[in-house]
């Protein structure tokens, strides 16, 4: 008898917790944005998604560029620029591969990965913030080089060794980026 009562109580508690969890689910972000959030071509191989927060009227833009090629059927790497109210908020490199562990510590101790970047005929070394092994946060200077380049490559570490992602960023509507992100291209 007590076993059945305990089983019923455990089942009742599980049902109540499930109902409570469903009731507390966050509302989708689309409820707070207007319907402009559609993907459009921003010139060249770039796409842009623009929206506006209905409560704060904050204008948001998300520019995305996919890599030219993949190795061995890997998902394509991409660079994404997140902008809000005319300022760049985040520029990230998502390799769509598992990144190796960070190999550098930033000034404040944040984990970073040492990468090599080629923008046209210029090479440079950077330490980008390593975000949970999913992507690397680029610095604004590199993002400016990217939007002004014809050829852009990033060499980064994976558990299987060094990899290179190649991008063709030319053709981007720089006026659109300037208005949405407050950025201008940095030519080499």
PyMOL commands that set and color helices and strands:
alter all, ss='L'
color gray80, all
select helices_A, chain A and resi 2-23+29-32+140-148+174-181
alter helices_A, ss='H'
color red, helices_A
select strands_A, chain A and resi 39-43+46-52+59-66+78-84+87-94+104-105+111-119+122-131+135-138+152-158+161-167
alter strands_A, ss='S'
color yellow, strands_A
deselect
rebuild
show_as cartoon
